[in-house]
Amino acid sequence: MLNKDRFMWLFVFFDLPVKTKSERRVATSFRNFLIKDGYMMLQWSVYARVCNGQERVDKHMLRLQSVLPKNGSVRVLQITDKQYERMKILIGKRTIREKTKTEQLLLF
């Protein structure tokens, strides 16, 4: 079984313009890319995915950089699985997808 400390989380925070139809299309395309690439929505404009090791993090960073919109703001934060586990939810609860994401990787 893999060491749980090797799992890393990538958080993508973005604020994209959506005033025009073309801007909305770009923002939707970016969100769709995140979903297809295995990210889950934690909150509006906050997506996260778990990666098995730094090599996978680097791969997903390159993929993300290849689809960045021309306008707006996109930020990425990388944290360890242990740091993710210490996240406090002040109101609401973890989604089922959040709870199972790391567990699914442990099966492989």
VEXDREN-2710 file (C-alpha; in Angstrom, 1 decimal):
% VEXDREN-2710
k/r/px/py/pz
1/MET/0.0/0.0/0.0
2/LEU/1.2/3.5/-0.8
3/ASN/2.3/5.9/1.9
4/LYS/-0.5/8.4/2.6
5/ASP/2.1/11.2/3.0
6/ARG/2.8/11.0/-0.7
7/PHE/-0.6/12.3/-1.6
8/MET/-0.8/16.0/-2.5
9/TRP/-3.8/18.2/-3.1
10/LEU/-4.0/20.9/-5.8
11/PHE/-6.4/23.7/-5.2
12/VAL/-7.4/26.0/-8.1
13/PHE/-8.9/29.3/-7.2
14/PHE/-10.2/31.4/-10.1
15/ASP/-12.1/34.6/-10.8
16/LEU/-12.9/34.9/-14.5
17/PRO/-14.8/37.6/-16.3
18/VAL/-18.4/36.6/-17.3
19/LYS/-20.0/39.8/-18.6
20/THR/-20.1/38.8/-22.3
21/LYS/-21.2/35.7/-24.0
22/SER/-17.7/34.9/-25.1
23/GLU/-16.3/35.4/-21.6
24/ARG/-19.0/33.1/-20.2
25/ARG/-18.0/30.5/-22.8
26/VAL/-14.3/30.7/-21.8
27/ALA/-15.2/30.4/-18.1
28/THR/-17.4/27.4/-18.7
29/SER/-14.7/25.8/-20.8
30/PHE/-12.2/26.2/-18.0
31/ARG/-14.5/24.8/-15.4
32/ASN/-15.3/21.8/-17.7
33/PHE/-11.6/21.2/-18.2
34/LEU/-11.1/21.1/-14.4
35/ILE/-14.0/18.6/-14.0
36/LYS/-12.7/16.3/-16.8
37/ASP/-9.2/16.5/-15.3
38/GLY/-10.4/15.1/-12.0
39/TYR/-11.0/18.2/-10.0
40/MET/-14.0/18.5/-7.7
41/MET/-15.8/21.7/-6.9
42/LEU/-15.4/22.6/-3.2
43/GLN/-17.0/26.0/-3.5
44/TRP/-17.8/28.4/-6.4
45/SER/-14.6/29.0/-8.3
46/VAL/-12.6/26.7/-5.9
47/TYR/-11.7/23.3/-7.3
48/ALA/-9.4/20.6/-5.8
49/ARG/-7.9/17.3/-6.8
50/VAL/-5.7/14.8/-5.2
51/CYS/-2.4/13.6/-6.8
52/ASN/-0.2/10.7/-6.0
53/GLY/3.2/12.3/-5.6
54/GLN/5.0/15.3/-6.9
55/GLU/5.4/13.9/-10.4
56/ARG/1.6/13.8/-10.8
57/VAL/1.3/17.3/-9.4
58/ASP/3.8/18.6/-12.0
59/LYS/1.9/16.8/-14.8
60/HIS/-1.4/18.4/-13.7
61/MET/0.2/21.8/-13.3
62/LEU/1.4/21.6/-17.0
63/ARG/-2.0/20.6/-18.1
64/LEU/-3.6/23.4/-16.2
65/GLN/-1.1/26.0/-17.6
66/SER/-2.0/24.8/-21.2
67/VAL/-5.6/25.8/-20.8
68/LEU/-5.4/29.1/-18.8
69/PRO/-7.8/31.8/-20.0
70/LYS/-6.3/35.0/-21.3
71/ASN/-8.1/37.2/-18.8
72/GLY/-9.0/36.9/-15.1
73/SER/-7.2/35.4/-12.1
74/VAL/-6.2/31.8/-11.6
75/ARG/-4.2/30.6/-8.6
76/VAL/-3.0/27.2/-7.5
77/LEU/-2.1/26.0/-4.0
78/GLN/-0.4/22.7/-3.4
79/ILE/-0.7/21.0/0.0
80/THR/-0.1/17.6/1.5
81/ASP/-2.8/15.2/2.3
82/LYS/-2.1/15.6/6.0
83/GLN/-2.6/19.4/5.7
84/TYR/-5.8/18.8/3.8
85/GLU/-7.1/16.6/6.6
86/ARG/-6.5/19.4/9.1
87/MET/-8.8/21.8/7.1
88/LYS/-11.6/23.0/9.3
89/ILE/-15.1/23.4/7.9
90/LEU/-16.8/26.1/9.8
91/ILE/-20.3/25.6/8.4
92/GLY/-21.5/22.8/6.1
93/LYS/-19.8/19.5/5.7
94/ARG/-17.5/17.5/3.4
95/THR/-19.1/16.2/0.3
96/ILE/-19.2/12.5/-0.4
97/ARG/-16.7/13.0/-3.3
98/GLU/-14.3/14.7/-0.9
99/LYS/-14.5/11.9/1.6
100/THR/-13.9/9.2/-1.0
101/LYS/-11.3/10.9/-3.3
102/THR/-8.2/9.8/-1.3
103/GLU/-9.7/6.5/-0.3
104/GLN/-10.2/5.7/-4.1
105/LEU/-6.5/6.3/-4.7
106/LEU/-5.5/4.0/-1.8
107/LEU/-7.3/1.2/-3.6
108/PHE/-5.0/1.5/-6.6
END
